[in-house]
Amino acid sequence: MMKNGIRSWVMCMLAVLLCADAYAAERAQPSASPRLGMNFYSIVDWNRDLPFVDMKKYARPWIPQAEDQDVWDTGEPLALDADGYITSLQPGQRATTVMLTDLQGNYPTGHYVFLYEGEGEWEWSGLAELVESEPGRQVVNVRADGAPYVQLTLTVVNPKDHPRNMRFIRPGYEDRYDANPYATDFLERWGGVDTIRFMDWMRINRTDQSEWSNRPTSATRTFYTTGVALEWMIDLCNRTDSHAWFAIPHLATDEYMREFARMVRERLAPHLIAYYEFSNEVWNTMFEQTRWAQRRGSEAGLAEQPWEAGWLYYSEQSRRLFDLLDEVYEGEHARYRRVVATQAANDYIGRLKLGHDKLGSRADALAIGPYLTFNVPVQGRDGQPTADEVQDWSLDQLFEHLAGQPLAGAKRWMERYQALADEYGLELIAYEGGQHLTALAEAGDNQQLVDLLADANRDPRMGDLYRQYFSHWSKVTGGNLFCHWTATGTYGRHGYWGLLEWRTQDPATAPKYQALKEWSGALP
């Protein structure tokens, strides 16, 4: 009996060990369906994705002008209503805005429909010319050539019935723009991604929003300065069957956070998950929210050094957000995720954040941006290649370098943070990532360098680098959510972030797009 018992015990232990090995092996293999998320570029007049059919949502803020002055912006104040429409003009004053700026022909041409309420007079110029007009409705032809923008200038406003509720609908969408604000080609292009991160659509790095009553709505004239209405972001996720990732403004009141979460809980499809993080990159001093956190953390005496005080203050604000989420979603934890985001290159920051105010025990996920980084400065240090050196590299030399330390560094960040996530029982996910080739500061004036880095992003070998990079993410995390930065965007001195450069680009010519299509199976 004892012999049989020992044998059974040994067999059980072997089974346990085999199961553990199998689990480890499974985790080390790429997921059958890795989760690809996407960040979209902010809504501005030069946006290249054109997700909305109403071009007014991209329009710049009104620019004050004078009838008798050849000055683009007089700087004089303009009278606006709560939604951003001109309520009156001073004698001789005009107000102008632009849309479809510098898109180099990559926009729909033809007859747009301009709808409005109220009374006023205006002029169309640039790429646009008036074709038909009746009260409340105009037909405007947008050409393929001309000044690189559509310009609308208000010359007369009736203060008793000012022009408002303006819509500038691209061809073919007049019958359904109100029921569905999204362009069909945009939905087809990106509708397969697992998760949409709305940080840039919410303009989190440039926002001063704090009160729920001042949030953007579908009635807001333009999303250029306010960010996109929450209703529209939820609608997009419901249409595309994508999970939603929101970044909450750093100045948001408790009421703002609570009402924001309530709207998401009520309107987002029940089977879709909402990810919430407090602000964005509250460690990166190029952003005001980081400097704000450092000031507040230092005032509270959280740490002697302002940067550490800022990280700890972030932890306390994240805890505040998480507590409010738990209140709103009581009994429905499967529907939301509490995200702690931190700098990929420095796991000390992540460890400090998770350890403060018991934040690690209150979170669901740890998020990093493990970019494949190569920043080229004018003056380097510790043997770092400089702009003058790199400008003369061949593409062969550049890719040899990228396959070395930059790729190894990104892999190391993934591994270190997976270990930290394991300590706290958290899921490791990526809020941003992809290539990070940049000509730093004055190095952006070096056109030869800028062109070299752009050529690298168009080269098939960049796709090969992406395959190695994302394969390692799958090996380390099992294919957890990874939100690429970004979907569509220009290549130039400010970076080369887009999977596509234009909405009209053939994806077969985009090596990064093709690599992610293979990795995730999520792109058409």
N, C-alpha and C positions, 0 to 999 in steps of 0.2 A: 504494500500500500504506500509506504513511504517513498519507494523507488518511483512508483507511478506518479505520486504527488510532485516529486522533484522534477520528473520529466514534464509534467503539465506546466509547472512553474517556468521551466526553461523555455518551453514552447511559447508560453504567453509573453515572456520577456523578448524572445526573438521576434514575435509578431509586433510588439510595441516598437522595437528598434527598426523593423522593416517599415512600419507605418511612418515613423519619424523620418527615415531616409527617403521614403517615397514623397512625403510632404516637402522635404527640403529640395528634392529633385524637381518636383512639380513647380515649386516657387522659383527655382533657378531657370526654368524654361519660359520662353515667351508665352504670354497668354494667347489662347486661340483667338480672342477678340480684344486686343489692346484698346484702351479707351482714349481716343483722341478728342481733346477739347480744342476750342479756338477762341482767340481774342480778336475782336474786330477793331478797325481804326476808328477814331472819334468822328463824330458827325460834323463835318466842316464843308465849306464850299468846294474844296479840292478833293473830297473823298472819292476814291477810285472804285469802290465796290457798288455804290449807288443802291443801297438796300431798299430805300423808300421810293415810292412812285410820286410823292409830293416833293418837288424840288425846293419848296419854301422851307422845309425842315432843315436844309443844309445852309440856308442863306446867312450871310454875315450880319452882325448887328447893324442897325441903321447908322449911316455915316452922314453927319450934318454937312451941308454944303450951302453956298450962297449963290444966288442967281447971277450976280454981277462980279463974281470972283472965280478965277481959274485955280481953285484950291480944292484938292481932293477931300480934305477933312478940316473944317474950320474949328473943330473942337467945341462948338457951342452946344449947350444942353438941348435935348429933344424931349418933348412931352410924350410920355408913353402910358398906355394902360397896363393892367396887370399881366396881360398876355404878350406884351411887347409891340403893340401896334401904335402908330403915330396918332395922337388925338388932336393935335393942332400944330400949325407951323407959324413962325414969326414972319412978319413982312419981309419978303425977299429970301426967305429961307427955303431950302429944299432938303430932302432926305433920300439917300440912295442905298441900295444893297446889291450884292452880286451873288451869282450862283454858277455852278458848272465851270469853275475857274481852272484854267491851265490843264485841261484834260486831254489835250492834243488829239481831238477827234474821237476819243473813246467815251462817247456819250450818245444817247439816242437823239437823232435828228428828226425833224418833221414838225407836225402841228401839235403844240402843247395847248392845254386848256387852262386859262386863268380864271378862277372863281373867287368871288369876294362878296362881302356885304358892306353897306354904307356908301358914302359919296366922296369922291375926290377925283383928281386928275393925275396922270402919271405918264411917263415916257419909257419906251423900251429901246434898248441900244445894245451894242456889243454884237453878240451872235443872234440877237432876237429882233424881230420886226412884227408889228401888229398886222393881222390879216383880217379879222372880223371883230366887231365890238357891239355889245348890247349891255344894258344894265345888269350887273352881277356876273357877266360872263364875257370873256374875250378869247379869241383864238390867236395864238402867237407862234409864228414859224421860227424854229431854231435851226440855224444853218450849220454846215460843216466847216465853214471858213469865216474868218473875221477876227475881231478882237477876242482874246481867249477867255471870255466870260459872258454870261447873260447879265445885263444890268437893268434894274428897275428903279426908276427915280420918281418919287412923289413930288409933285409941284404945287398941288392944291389939296387941302384937306377941309372937309366940312366939320367943324368942331361939334356940331349938334348930332352928327351921324357919321363919325369918322370911319374910313375904310378899315375893315377888320375881317377876321376869319378868311384870310387869303390862302389860296391853294394854287399851286402851279403844277399841274398833273402831266406827266410824260405821256406820249402817244399810246393809245390803246387801253388806258386804265380809268377813263372817266366814269365808267359804269360801276366800278367796284372798289375804287380807292378808299372809300369810307369804311367798307366792310373788311377790307384786307389791305393794309398800308404797304405791304411788301411786294417787291418786283418778283415776277416769276423766275427770272434768270438767277436772281440772288438766292431764292429758296432752293433752286435746283443745284446751285453751285456749292452751297454749304449746308444743306439740309440734313446731311447724313452724319454730322459730328455728334459725339456723345454728349458734350457739355458746351455751353456758350458762356464764356466769362465776359461780363459786361463792364469791367472796370473803366475802360476808355470811353465807352458809350455813356457812362455816368460822369465822365470828366473828373474823376476822383482826384487826380493830381493837380487840378486847378479849381476846385470847387470851394465855395464858401456857404454851401447849403447847411442849414441847421434846423429850420422849422418845417414840419410836415406841410403846413399851409402854404409854403413857398416853393414846393416841389414843382417840377415841370409836369404838365399834363398834355393830353392830346390837343388841347386848345392853344398851347404855347406856340407862338409864331415860328420860332426856330429853335432847334436843339443845339445850336452852335455854342452857346455859352452856358446853357442850363443842363445839358445832357438830355438823354432820351427819357420820355415818360415811362414810368414803371409798367403801366398798363400795356404799352407796346412791347416791352421786353418780355413780359410774361406771355403775351400773345405769340411772339416769335417762337418761344420754346414749345408752346402747345402745338403750333403748326408743324414744327420740325421734329417733335417728339424728342427734344433735347433737354437734358438737365440744365439748371440755371445756376450761375455763380455770380453773386453780388458782392460788391465792396461798399461798405457803409461809410458815408462822409465822416471825417474825423470830428467835425463840429456838431454832429447830429445830436439832438436832444433825445431823452428817453422816449418821448412821445413819437418822434420821428422813427426811431428804431422799432418801436412797438407797432405803429401803424403800417410801416413798410412790411414787416413780417406778416401782419394780419392780411394785407392785400395779397401777398404771395401765397399764403396758406389757403386763402379763399379762392384764388383764381388759377393758380398753377395746377395742372392736371394731377390728381392724387398719386399717380404712379411715378411722377417725376420728382427728383430730389432738388432741393434748393441749398446751395452752399453759401455760407456767409463768412466774410472776413472783415475785420475792422480796418478801413482805409486801404492803403497800398504802400508796400515797401517803407514801413515806418522804421527804417534804418538808413535810408538813402537821403543824404543831406541836400540833394538837388531839389527835394520836394518840401513844400511848406509844412506838410503834416508831420514830417520828421523834426523840423526845427520847432514846431509847436509842441510836440511831445517832449522834446528836450527841455524847453522852457517850463512846461507844466511839471515834468518830473523833477527838475531841479528845485522848483519852488516848493514842491512837496517833500524835499529832502530824501528822495528815494535812493540816490547814489551821489558820490562826490563828483564823478565825471559826468558831464552833461549827456554824452552818448549813452552811457549805461542807464542814467536816469530816464532817458527817452525810451529805451527798450522796456524798462520795468513799467513805465507809465502805459506803454502799449499793452502790456499784459493786463493791467488793471482795467483798461478800456475794453479790451477783448472780453474779459470776465463780465463786465457790465453788459455788453452785447449778448453774451451767451446766456446770462441769467434771464434777460428779457425774452430771448428766443424760447427758452424752456417754458416761460410763462405763456407765451402765445401758442406754442405747439404742444401744450400739455397732453400727454398720452399719445402723441403722434411722432415720436422721435425718429421713426424710419423715414420721415419726409424731409428732414433737414440735416445738414452737417455743419458743425462748428469748426472753423478753420483757423489755425495759427500759422501765419506766414512769416518767413524769415529769410535772411541772406544765405544763399547756397554756399558761398565761399568761406563762410565763417560759422562753424557749428557751435562755437562758444556763444554766439548771440542766441541761437535757437535753444540751447540748454538753459541760458539765463532766463529767457522768456517763459519757457515751460515750467521752470522751477519756482517762479514768483507767483504769489497769490494762488497757489495750487492750480495754475492754469492748465497744466498737462492733464490733470484728472478731469477737467471740464470740457476738453476738446475731443473732437472725433478724428481730425486729420491735421497733419503737419505738411505745409506747402513750401516749396522752394522754387527758385528759377535757375536750374542748373545749366546755364548757357554754355555753349561751346565758344569760348571767349578768346578773341584776339583783338586787343585794343592797341592801336598804333599811335604813339605820341610823337611830338616834334623832338623832344629830348627824352631819351630812355634812361633807365638805371638798372644796375645789376645785370648788364648784358642784354637788356630788353631791346629788340629791334626797333629802330626809329623810322620815321617817315622817309627820310632821305635814303635809308638802306632799302626799305621794303618797296619803294617805288620802282626800283630797278630789278626786282625779282621777276622771274618768269612764273607762270602759273604752276609749273612743276615744283619750283622751289616753295611757293606759297602752300601748296597742298602737302608737301613733305613736312613743312613746319606745323600745319594744322593737325596732321595725323600724329604729331608728337605730343608736346606738353598740353596744348589746348584740349585735345580729346581726352588725354589721360587725366587732366584736372577735372573735367566735367564728370568723368566716371568716378573719380575719387569722392567728389561731393555727393553723388548719388549714394555711394556705399556708406559714407559716414552718417548721412542723415537717415538712411534706412535703419542703421544701428540705433540711432537716437529715437526714432519713431518706435522701434521695437521695445525700447526701455519703458515707454509710456503706453504701449498698446495702441498706438495710433497708426492710421493709414498714411503712407507717404504719397503725396501727389505733387504735381508741378503746376503752379499758377501761370508760369511763363517758361519759355525755353525755345531752343533752336540755335541757329548760328548767331554769333555776336561779333561780327567783323565791323570795326569802327575806326575811322580816322579821327582821333581825339582832338577836340578844340581846333587850334590853328592848323593842325595836320589836314583838316578838311579843306584848306585852301590849296592843297596839293592835288591838282586834278588828275595827274598820272596815277597817284596812289588810289584816289577815289574810283577811278575807272578800273584799276586792277582788282579791287575788292568787289566791284560790281560784276566784272567778268567771272570772278570765282563763284559768285552766287548763281550764275547762269551756266556754269560748267557741270557736265555729268558727274564729275568727281565730288561735287558738293552733295549730290544725291547719295553717293557711296558713303561719304562721311555721315550723313544722316542715318543711313542704314546701320552703321556701326554704333552710333550714338543712341538711337532708339532701341536697338537690340540690347544694349547694355541696360537701359532703363527697364526693359522687360525682364532681363535676367535678375536684376536687383529687386524689383518690386512686383514682378509677376504681370506687368502690363497695366499698372494702375493709371489713373487719369493723368494725362499730360496735355496741358493747354498751350498750344503753339502760339508764339508771338511773331507775326500776326497773319491774318488771312491774305489781304491784298494791300500793297503799299509800294510807294516809289523807292527806287534805288538811287542813292546819292550820298552826299556828305553827312547826312543825318542817320545813315544806316541802310540796311538792305533786308528789311524785316519780312516782307511779304512772301508767302508761298507763290503768289502770282503778283506780277507788276501791274496788270490791268484786268478789269473785269472781262474784257474781250479776249484775253490771252488764251491760246490753245494750251491746255494743261500738259499736253505731250511735250511742250517746249520748256516746261518748268521742272527741273530735276528735284527740287525739294518737295514739290507737290507729289511727284511720282513716288518718291521714297516713302512719304507718309501714307500715300494711297496703298502701297504694298504692305506697310507695317500695320495699318489699322483696318483696312478694308472699308473705311468709312466715307471715302471721297468718290464722287461719280466718275 
